[in-house]
Amino acid sequence: QKIFYEQIKNSENKLVLCICDKKNDKHIGVCGLDSINWINRSADLSIIIGDKRYQKGSYAIEAFSLLIQCAFINLNLKNLRSYFNEKNIKSEKLHKLFKFDFIGKFKKISYVNGHYYDDVICQLSRQKWSKFN
């Protein structure tokens, strides 16, 4: 864990943030930006809420919203990419809610429970995001 922390702390192209329940300060997940390209002003966006009790609430929506806002406003990025497993309906709904464009799929790339599944590729531009925020 210490090596992982040091790599993140010293990285210029990665941002990792904890997701916590404000009521009890419990760590429930992680979100972040990876592969930040400062020339192209782009990054890969990700989120995971590991505690299943928190997956049905508004935590993912709030964390996603704040991370997108941070990427576009604070870091001045222009494009965000995101990927999710085709069987992950919650992720699909989250990306639709935030008006991500569905670009395509990586075919049979994720191995889950003995089967290969497609990963869906999404993109959100600051220009499109600004129209709704």
Disulfide bonds with the S-S distance in Angstrom:
none
